[in-house]
Amino acid sequence: MPTTLTKLINQQVRLAARPVGLPKAGDWQLTEEAVAEPAEGGVLVKVLALSLDPAMRGWMNEGRSYIAPVGIGEVMRAGGIGTVVASRHPGFAVGDAVSGIPGVQNYWTVPAEQVARSGLAKIDLRLGSVPQWLNVLGMPGMTGYFGLMDVGQPKAGETVVVSGAAGAVGQTVGQIAKIKGCRVVGIAGGPAKCDWVVKELGFDACIDYKAQAPEGVSSTKSRWDAVREGLRQHCPKGVDIYFDNVGGEILDTVLAKINLKARIIICGAISQYNATSAVAGPKNYLSLLVNRARMEGIVVFDYADRYPQAIAEMAGYLKDGRMVSREDVIEGGVAAFPNTLNKLFSGENFGKLVLKVADY
C-alpha cells in the first residue's frame, strides 16, 4: 500500500439516534479513523459522490422492512460512486471506477467476504458522468425502469401519471413512458419544476400541487384541488398507470381517477416519511376493487441481476438524446450530509440530489 494512503483519514457520518420526524443534528455523529490497507481479497475505494434518496429516511427506522435498518453507531447507508485506490482482489484494479453502497464516508474498505454481496461493481464512465451514474444509470434509474416496465407494463396510448416528476425516479419514469408511446402527466411542486418537466423532459403536461386556488375558486379549498382539477383537465380519459413517489393525499386523489385494470406502482411515500403518528393509508382504496386495478410495490434490489439490461438501454437513450437527466450536486463533503439530506423533504432539490465528496 502506498505510503500516501497510510496517512489518510476517513471521515464518516454515523447514525447516533433514531430520528423522530425530520432528522436533526443530534441524530448524527461525525467520526474519523485511519484508512487501513485492504486485507487479502479486499478493495479500498475512494468515494467521489453519494446518492441521497428518500428511502434513506426509512432505513433509519427500527422495524421490519425490505432491508435491515442502519444500526445505531453504524456508518449511514448510502449508494455512491468511487475509484479503487488499493486492491488485493483479482477483479478490481487501481483506477477502476466503481459503484456500490459505500455509506457516508470518504473511503470504503470492502473485505474479501463482502465483495460479492456489497454491490461493488465496475462502471464505464464513457456511458455517463459520475452524477448520471447516481441518477438515470444508478439506483433511481433502475427503480424507475423496472417499476414502470415490469410492474406497470405500459402499452402505447395509455395515460401514465407520475408524482415527484422532477425527482430522480420520476424524471426517468416519465421519459421511458414517452419513449414507449404513452401519454405522460407529471405532478411536481412549483412552476419551475413543472415547466422543466414539460419543456425539457417532454411530458405532455405537469400539475403543480403547490398551485394556489384558481381564480373564482375559494382559497379555503384544499390545495389538493389543484391536483384534482389538473387530473380532470389533463387525463380526460382517466389514468391507466400511476407511479407513486409521494403517497398521502395525492395518492388518494389519483385513485379516484383510475381506469379499469389500472396499475398503481408504489415506489415511495415521501409525504409520510417524517410523520410522527401512524402513516396515512389511502382512503380511496375501494377504487381498486371497483376498477379491478392492481397496486404493487417496487424494491429495486429485487432486479439487481438485470441492471446491465436497463443500463444498456438507458445509456443508449442518453446518447441519442431521447433521455436527459438533471442532477442537483451539492458541495461540502460528508460533513454536509445531514443538512443536504433534509433538502429532499423540503423539496429544495431540483433533480437527483447528489453529494459531492471528492473531485472527479
C-alpha positions in Angstrom: 0.0 0.0 0.0 1.5 3.4 -1.0 2.8 5.5 1.9 0.4 8.3 1.0 -2.6 6.1 1.7 -1.5 5.1 5.1 -1.6 8.8 6.2 -5.2 9.3 5.0 -8.0 9.9 7.5 -11.5 8.7 6.8 -14.4 11.0 7.9 -17.7 9.1 8.5 -21.2 10.1 9.4 -22.8 7.6 11.8 -26.4 7.3 13.0 -26.4 8.4 16.6 -30.1 8.1 17.3 -33.3 7.1 15.6 -35.0 10.3 14.3 -38.4 11.3 15.4 -39.9 13.3 12.5 -37.4 15.2 10.4 -33.8 14.1 11.2 -31.9 16.7 13.3 -28.3 17.4 14.1 -28.3 15.3 17.2 -29.2 12.2 15.2 -25.8 12.1 13.6 -22.2 11.7 14.7 -19.2 12.8 12.6 -16.2 10.4 13.3 -12.7 10.0 12.0 -10.5 6.9 11.7 -7.3 6.0 9.9 -7.6 4.4 6.5 -6.5 0.8 6.6 -4.8 -1.3 3.9 -7.3 -3.9 2.5 -6.6 -7.4 3.5 -6.1 -10.3 1.0 -9.1 -10.3 -1.4 -10.2 -6.8 -0.3 -10.6 -3.5 -2.1 -10.2 0.1 -0.9 -12.4 2.7 -2.6 -12.1 6.5 -2.6 -15.7 7.8 -2.5 -16.3 10.5 -5.1 -20.1 11.2 -4.8 -23.0 9.9 -2.8 -26.7 9.4 -3.8 -29.2 11.0 -1.4 -32.5 9.3 -1.7 -35.9 9.5 0.2 -35.5 5.8 1.0 -32.7 6.7 3.4 -35.3 8.0 5.9 -36.9 4.6 6.1 -33.5 2.9 6.6 -33.1 4.9 9.9 -36.2 3.4 11.4 -36.2 0.3 13.6 -38.6 -2.4 12.5 -39.3 -4.9 9.8 -38.7 -3.8 6.2 -37.2 -4.9 2.9 -33.7 -4.2 4.3 -32.3 -4.2 7.8 -32.2 -0.8 9.4 -29.0 1.1 9.9 -27.8 0.3 13.4 -27.1 2.9 16.0 -23.4 3.8 15.7 -23.1 2.4 12.2 -22.0 4.5 9.1 -25.1 5.8 7.4 -26.0 3.6 4.4 -25.8 5.4 1.0 -25.1 4.4 -2.6 -22.2 6.0 -4.3 -19.5 6.2 -7.0 -15.8 5.9 -6.3 -12.4 5.0 -7.6 -10.3 2.0 -6.5 -7.2 3.2 -4.8 -5.9 -0.1 -3.5 -6.8 -3.7 -4.4 -5.9 -7.2 -3.4 -8.8 -8.6 -5.4 -8.3 -10.1 -8.9 -11.5 -8.5 -10.2 -10.6 -4.9 -9.4 -7.6 -2.8 -10.3 -6.3 0.6 -9.0 -8.1 3.3 -11.0 -11.3 1.3 -11.7 -14.4 3.4 -11.5 -16.9 1.5 -9.3 -20.4 1.8 -7.9 -21.8 0.3 -4.7 -23.1 1.1 -1.2 -20.1 2.7 0.4 -22.0 4.7 3.1 -21.5 8.3 4.1 -17.7 8.3 4.3 -14.6 9.3 2.4 -13.1 5.8 2.0 -14.8 2.4 1.7 -12.9 -0.7 2.7 -14.6 -3.8 1.2 -13.3 -7.1 2.9 -13.0 -10.2 0.7 -16.0 -11.8 2.2 -18.2 -8.8 1.4 -17.2 -8.0 -2.1 -19.8 -10.3 -3.7 -22.7 -9.0 -1.6 -21.7 -5.4 -1.2 -22.9 -4.3 -4.6 -19.4 -3.3 -5.6 -19.3 -3.3 -9.4 -17.1 -1.7 -12.1 -18.8 1.0 -14.2 -18.0 2.6 -17.5 -17.8 6.4 -17.3 -18.0 6.6 -21.0 -21.7 5.8 -20.7 -22.4 8.7 -18.4 -20.9 11.1 -15.9 -20.5 10.4 -12.2 -23.7 12.2 -11.3 -25.6 10.3 -14.1 -24.4 7.0 -12.6 -26.2 8.0 -9.4 -29.3 9.1 -11.4 -30.6 7.5 -14.6 -27.8 4.9 -14.7 -28.0 4.2 -11.0 -30.5 3.1 -8.3 -33.1 5.8 -9.1 -33.0 4.9 -12.8 -33.2 1.2 -12.1 -36.1 1.8 -9.8 -38.0 3.8 -12.5 -37.2 1.4 -15.3 -38.2 -1.8 -13.6 -41.1 -0.2 -11.7 -42.6 1.0 -14.9 -41.7 -1.8 -17.3 -42.2 -4.8 -15.0 -44.9 -3.7 -12.6 -46.6 -1.1 -14.7 -46.4 -2.9 -18.0 -47.1 0.2 -20.2 -48.9 0.0 -23.5 -48.7 2.6 -26.2 -51.6 5.0 -26.0 -52.1 4.6 -22.2 -52.1 7.5 -19.8 -49.3 7.4 -17.2 -49.3 9.8 -14.2 -46.1 10.3 -12.2 -45.8 12.0 -8.9 -42.4 13.5 -7.8 -42.0 14.0 -11.6 -39.0 16.3 -11.3 -37.2 14.0 -8.9 -34.7 11.3 -9.7 -37.1 8.4 -10.2 -39.9 10.5 -11.6 -37.9 12.0 -14.4 -36.8 8.5 -15.6 -40.3 7.1 -15.4 -41.9 9.8 -17.5 -39.2 9.8 -20.2 -39.4 6.0 -20.6 -43.2 6.1 -20.7 -43.0 8.7 -23.5 -40.5 6.6 -25.4 -42.9 3.6 -25.1 -45.7 5.7 -26.7 -47.7 6.7 -23.6 -49.3 10.0 -22.7 -47.5 11.2 -19.6 -48.7 13.7 -16.9 -46.4 14.7 -14.1 -47.1 16.0 -10.7 -44.5 18.3 -9.2 -44.1 21.3 -6.8 -43.8 24.8 -8.3 -43.9 26.3 -11.7 -40.2 26.0 -12.4 -40.2 22.2 -11.9 -43.4 21.8 -13.9 -42.0 23.9 -16.8 -38.9 21.8 -16.8 -40.8 18.5 -16.8 -42.8 19.6 -19.8 -40.3 21.6 -21.8 -37.1 19.6 -21.2 -38.3 16.1 -20.3 -41.1 16.1 -22.8 -44.1 15.2 -20.6 -47.5 16.1 -22.1 -48.5 18.1 -19.0 -47.5 18.7 -15.4 -49.7 19.5 -12.4 -48.4 21.9 -9.8 -49.6 20.5 -6.5 -48.5 23.7 -4.8 -50.6 25.9 -7.0 -53.0 28.4 -5.4 -56.7 28.1 -5.8 -57.6 29.2 -9.4 -59.4 32.5 -9.9 -63.1 32.2 -8.9 -62.4 29.3 -6.6 -62.5 29.7 -2.8 -58.9 29.8 -1.3 -60.3 27.9 1.6 -60.4 24.7 -0.5 -57.8 22.1 -0.1 -54.6 22.6 -2.1 -55.2 19.1 -3.4 -58.0 20.6 -5.5 -55.2 21.7 -7.8 -54.3 18.1 -8.4 -57.9 17.1 -8.7 -58.5 19.8 -11.3 -55.3 19.0 -13.1 -56.2 15.4 -13.5 -59.6 16.3 -14.8 -58.1 18.6 -17.3 -55.1 16.5 -18.4 -56.4 13.0 -18.0 -59.9 13.2 -19.5 -59.9 9.5 -20.3 -58.7 8.5 -16.8 -55.4 7.1 -15.5 -54.1 3.7 -16.7 -50.8 3.7 -14.7 -49.9 5.7 -11.7 -46.3 5.7 -10.5 -46.4 7.0 -6.9 -43.4 8.5 -5.2 -45.3 10.6 -2.6 -48.2 8.8 -1.0 -50.7 10.7 1.1 -53.4 12.9 -0.3 -52.0 12.8 -3.9 -52.3 9.0 -4.0 -55.9 9.3 -2.8 -56.7 11.9 -5.4 -55.3 9.8 -8.3 -57.0 6.7 -7.1 -60.3 8.5 -7.7 -59.4 8.8 -11.4 -58.0 5.3 -12.3 -59.4 3.2 -15.1 -60.4 -0.4 -15.4 -57.4 -2.7 -14.9 -55.2 0.3 -13.9 -51.8 -0.4 -12.3 -50.5 1.6 -9.4 -46.8 1.3 -8.6 -45.9 2.1 -5.0 -42.3 3.3 -5.1 -42.3 5.7 -2.2 -44.3 7.9 0.1 -42.1 10.9 0.8 -45.0 12.9 2.2 -45.3 10.3 5.1 -41.6 9.6 5.9 -41.3 12.1 8.7 -44.7 11.6 10.2 -44.7 11.3 14.0 -48.0 9.4 14.0 -49.3 6.5 12.0 -48.7 6.6 8.3 -51.8 7.7 6.4 -53.1 5.0 4.1 -55.3 5.5 1.1 -58.9 6.3 1.8 -59.9 5.6 -1.8 -58.6 2.1 -1.9 -62.0 0.7 -2.9 -61.4 2.2 -6.3 -59.0 -0.7 -6.7 -62.0 -3.1 -6.3 -64.4 -1.2 -8.5 -61.8 -0.9 -11.3 -60.3 -4.4 -10.8 -57.0 -2.5 -10.5 -53.7 -3.6 -9.1 -51.4 -1.8 -6.6 -47.9 -3.3 -6.2 -44.7 -2.2 -4.6 -41.3 -1.9 -6.2 -38.0 -2.6 -4.4 -35.1 -2.1 -6.8 -32.8 -4.6 -5.2 -35.0 -7.4 -6.5 -33.8 -6.6 -10.0 -30.0 -6.5 -9.4 -29.2 -9.3 -11.8 -30.9 -7.3 -14.6 -29.3 -3.9 -14.0 -27.0 -4.3 -17.0 -30.0 -4.7 -19.3 -31.6 -1.4 -18.1 -28.2 0.4 -18.0 -27.5 -0.5 -21.6 -31.0 0.6 -22.8 -31.0 3.9 -21.0 -27.3 4.7 -21.9 -28.5 4.4 -25.5 -31.3 6.9 -24.8 -28.9 9.3 -23.2 -26.5 9.0 -26.2 -29.2 9.6 -28.9 -30.8 12.4 -27.0 -34.1 10.7 -26.2 -33.4 11.0 -22.5 -31.9 13.7 -20.4 -31.0 13.8 -16.7 -30.7 16.5 -14.2 -28.7 16.3 -11.0 -28.6 18.7 -8.1 -25.0 18.4 -7.0 -24.1 19.8 -3.5 -20.6 20.5 -2.5 -19.3 20.1 1.1 -18.2 16.5 1.5 -19.5 14.1 4.1 -19.8 16.8 6.8 -22.6 18.4 4.7 -24.6 15.2 4.6 -27.2 15.9 7.4 -28.3 19.3 6.1 -28.2 18.1 2.5 -30.4 15.1 3.2 -33.1 17.3 4.6 -33.4 19.1 1.2 -35.2 16.0 0.0 -38.1 16.5 2.5 -38.4 20.3 2.0 -38.5 19.9 -1.8 -35.5 22.2 -2.2 -33.6 19.9 -4.6 -34.3 20.2 -8.3 -33.4 16.9 -9.9 -31.4 14.0 -8.4 -29.8 15.0 -5.2 -26.1 14.2 -5.2 -23.5 15.0 -2.5 -20.0 15.6 -3.9 -17.4 14.0 -1.7 -14.2 14.4 -3.8 -13.1 15.8 -7.1 -13.9 13.7 -10.2 
